[in-house]
């Protein structure tokens, strides 16, 4: 049942460690021994494919509680199951509170230990297989949904020429609007689902000014149709060439500006960007998008960042959308080490602030290739 499983076994008692290791090796487990918590963490770093950790609680240098705290707080290690090995009820409760996946009291029964290891490893492998299948499905779905939508939009543009009548032109305009809205909904749903797999968070070298300029270029066309002005307030000295997920930065600015334009009928939408140097290698950027629109009621300041939540969810609402944009923006901002929130209330317009962290490129001022 345990053949091929990779386990880390931690116990400061050499005799107990040897007995447990020998028992598991006899059943085909590949064992790595550790005599304190620090050795456990070192072993986990060098063996990323570890299937399970058997962790004694009372150890020198670093005890099992600290190991649990660090492992479960690390996204790269948190999904590795840990069985805590201890001798009393208090240690059991504390271990479980810190995230231990199971508990076995000393002295343990070898058959019970085998069953518990097998159950946890099988559950983890099933979850990994499910995540892989979901990732593959999303990749296929993304292609199969976006490709025909792009074709429909292209064909619609081909039909829109100067030789058609006003009635046909109005129909094509409605078709373009509907197709664009559906494409946006499909894109948001797929992007939100793909965030779980890290498929969108690729780090690249990009120009912050270039990303913002590209977003403003697209959004200005929408704003001008409603008689709205867009203004950018960003000092010349701000760092430009960054290393980070440029898609996230572009998408968050796009979502916030799109919302601001949607809920504003006149006036000016202001975009501000400022920088806080964290070190010579990285910075935190503080950005805001403020508008004189309908505003956001105070009771919705947190709720609007939840999936599918809208301020006006009635069927007669005047604004399009499924309420996923700001939830997507929140998850992207958090993956960049930042925060997002609303700073003012209904009838005063709205101001959405967000921050994100990026590394600074050493060749500051040189445009990325």
DAQUI-V170317 format. One record per run of one state. SS is the DSSP state (~ for helix, > for strand, _ for the rest). FROM is the first residue (numbers start at 1). TO is the last residue. If there is no record, write none. Layout:
# DAQUI-V170317
ss: <SS & SS>
from: <FROM & FROM>
to: <TO & TO>
This chain:
# DAQUI-V170317
ss: <_ & > & _ & ~ & _ & > & _ & ~ & _ & > & _ & ~ & _ & > & _ & ~ & _ & > & _ & ~ & _ & ~ & _ & > & ~ & _ & > & _ & > & _ & ~ & _ & > & _ & > & _ & ~ & _ & ~ & _ & ~ & _ & > & _ & > & _>
from: <1 & 6 & 11 & 14 & 27 & 30 & 35 & 37 & 47 & 52 & 57 & 64 & 73 & 81 & 87 & 89 & 98 & 102 & 106 & 110 & 160 & 166 & 198 & 204 & 208 & 226 & 228 & 235 & 241 & 245 & 246 & 263 & 267 & 278 & 282 & 292 & 298 & 301 & 303 & 306 & 325 & 336 & 340 & 343 & 350 & 361>
to: <5 & 10 & 13 & 26 & 29 & 34 & 36 & 46 & 51 & 56 & 63 & 72 & 80 & 86 & 88 & 97 & 101 & 105 & 109 & 159 & 165 & 197 & 203 & 207 & 225 & 227 & 234 & 240 & 244 & 245 & 262 & 266 & 277 & 281 & 291 & 297 & 300 & 302 & 305 & 324 & 335 & 339 & 342 & 349 & 360 & 369>
